[in-house]
Amino acid sequence: MKALIICGSRKGGFTSEMCRSFSEGLDLHGVPSEIFFPIEMNIEHCTGCGSCSAEGVCNISDDMDILYDSFERCDLLVLASPTRFSGPSSVIKTAMDRFQPVWFCDRKHPAFAAALLSGGGASPNYNNTLSIFKAFSITAKMAWLGHLAISGTDEKEISDVAGPSFDYGKEIGMKVVIDRI
């Protein structure tokens, strides 16, 4: 049992803290996790060349290979993003777009997916991000377990997101463990 958390933000922010606290909640159920920050990785944009459709392998050699490897070895994928103009961050979208080879081959992949979302305003529109994340999950044949959205981060301290994120990690950890038994 293992989780891959892809954080579409920088370290030290609200989304990063959500990922860290969520990971601790997963740990209570014996689900270790790896948190990756694509903003710190060398991940090129998908060029839409189509070469992955023939062989199921991207012709770009970069740090995305690290995410492919972790993706194939985990049971749970967590996509985490701040809301940017009612959508996911460009950082996470770039990484997600590079998973195109997964749809063209029969690779091992996580059974489950979930999301962590943050938004600065009092009532950000999470619908577009959730639609994109759910479509990713469906395309990769992962069961969607849900999401945690924390709004109003412009008026919060980073520590304010820790408790709800930890609790959500415990909830998802229990679901993953029970469904895998």
Buried (B, 14 or more C-beta within 10 A) or exposed (E): BBBBBBBBBBBEBBBBBBBBBBBBBBBEBEBEBBBBBBBEBEBEEBEEEEBBEEEBBBEBEEBBBBBBEBBEEBBBBBBBBBBBEEBBBBBBBBBBBBBBBBBBEEBEBBBBBBBBBBBBEEEBEBEBBBEBBBEBBEEBEBBBBEBBBBBBBEEBEBEBBBEBBBBBBBBBBBBBBEEEE
